[in-house]
Amino acid sequence: MIEELHDLAAMEAFGARIAARLRPGDVVALEGDLGAGKTTLARAILKALGYENEVPSPTFTIIETYDAPPLRLPMVHADFYRLEDPSELREIGLDDYREDAALIAEWPARAGGFAQELGCLSLELEIVGQSRRAIVQPGDDWLGRMP
């Protein structure tokens, strides 16, 4: 499935549709070049889940967590850009953060990927002129609840 994201409003609406269908244990895996909109989409998802403050990019912290409440469900927002090897996830303790939470993963390939997880919604974001495009690949658990 391809989702055309012509402007920020379209990105926010798409993020809201994803947020409405998220469940604990899900992974939203965001791939794409620098500037493709990964963090913008992550912010839209978190906003739709009820987060009202600024959402920092986790590029340097690697992991940011968000509690429920105020969110509808606990969330982990991770940016794996700076990882040199997927084994670093053990040191970071990603599995501990993910317990009963959904995960938004930027640069998931650098963490070994999440496509094998049934609850993974993989999105490849592309820059197309002045807008963006999301190529959506659902894991098995997403087939009946696509955004």
C-alpha positions in Angstrom: 0.0 0.0 0.0 1.2 3.5 -0.8 0.1 6.6 1.2 0.7 10.0 -0.4 1.7 12.6 2.2 1.5 15.9 0.4 1.8 18.2 3.5 2.1 18.3 7.2 -1.6 17.9 7.6 -1.6 14.7 5.6 1.3 13.4 7.7 -0.6 14.2 10.9 -3.7 12.5 9.7 -1.8 9.4 8.7 -0.1 9.4 12.1 -3.5 9.7 13.8 -4.8 6.7 11.8 -1.8 4.6 12.9 -2.2 5.7 16.5 -5.9 4.7 16.5 -4.9 1.1 15.7 -1.8 0.7 17.9 -1.7 -2.0 20.6 0.9 -2.9 23.2 3.7 -4.9 21.6 3.3 -3.3 18.2 6.3 -1.9 16.3 6.0 1.0 13.8 9.3 0.7 11.9 10.2 3.9 10.0 12.8 3.7 7.3 13.9 6.4 4.8 16.6 8.9 4.0 17.5 11.8 6.3 14.7 14.4 6.1 12.2 11.9 4.8 9.8 12.6 7.7 10.4 9.7 10.2 10.5 11.9 13.2 7.6 14.1 11.9 5.5 10.9 11.6 6.6 9.7 15.1 5.5 13.1 16.5 2.1 12.8 14.8 1.5 9.4 16.2 2.5 10.5 19.8 0.3 13.6 19.5 -2.7 11.5 18.4 -2.1 9.2 21.4 -2.5 12.2 23.7 1.0 13.6 24.1 0.8 17.4 24.3 4.4 18.5 24.8 7.3 18.8 22.5 8.6 15.5 21.2 12.4 15.5 20.9 14.2 13.5 18.3 15.8 10.5 20.1 18.9 10.7 17.8 21.3 11.3 20.7 19.4 9.7 23.6 18.5 6.7 21.4 15.3 6.0 23.4 12.5 8.2 24.7 9.6 6.8 26.7 6.1 8.1 27.1 3.7 6.9 29.8 0.0 6.0 29.9 -1.7 8.1 31.0 -1.6 10.7 29.5 -1.1 8.6 26.4 -3.6 5.9 25.5 -0.9 3.3 25.8 2.8 3.4 26.8 5.1 4.2 23.9 8.8 3.9 23.2 10.3 6.2 20.5 13.7 5.0 19.4 16.2 6.2 16.8 18.8 3.6 16.0 20.8 5.8 13.6 23.9 5.9 15.9 24.0 2.1 16.6 27.1 0.5 15.1 25.8 -3.1 15.9 22.4 -4.6 16.8 24.1 -6.2 19.9 24.1 -2.7 21.5 20.4 -3.1 22.1 21.2 -5.5 25.0 23.3 -2.7 26.7 20.5 -0.2 26.1 17.9 -2.5 27.5 15.3 -2.1 24.7 13.3 -5.2 25.8 12.8 -3.7 29.2 11.5 -0.5 27.8 9.1 -2.3 25.4 7.3 -4.3 28.1 3.5 -3.5 27.6 4.4 -0.7 25.3 4.3 0.0 21.5 7.6 1.0 19.8 8.2 3.6 17.1 11.6 2.6 15.6 13.5 5.0 13.4 16.3 3.3 11.4 15.2 -0.2 12.4 17.7 -2.0 10.1 20.5 -0.7 12.3 18.9 -2.5 15.2 18.6 -5.8 13.3 15.1 -5.0 12.0 11.7 -5.9 13.3 10.0 -7.3 10.2 9.9 -10.8 11.8 7.5 -9.5 14.5 3.9 -10.1 13.7 2.9 -6.7 15.2 5.3 -4.8 12.9 4.0 -2.1 10.6 6.9 -1.2 8.3 6.9 2.2 6.6 9.5 3.3 4.0 9.2 7.1 3.7 10.4 8.7 0.5 10.8 12.3 -0.5 8.9 13.0 -3.7 9.4 16.6 -4.8 8.1 18.8 -2.0 6.0 16.0 -0.4 6.4 12.5 1.0 5.2 9.0 0.2 4.9 6.1 2.6 5.2 2.6 1.3 3.4 0.5 3.9 4.1 -3.2 4.6 2.0 -4.7 7.4 3.0 -7.6 9.6 0.5 -10.3 10.0 -1.2 -8.7 13.0 -1.8 -5.5 11.0 -3.6 -7.1 8.1 -7.0 -6.5 9.6 -6.3 -3.1 11.0 -4.4 -1.2 8.3 -4.3 2.6 8.7 
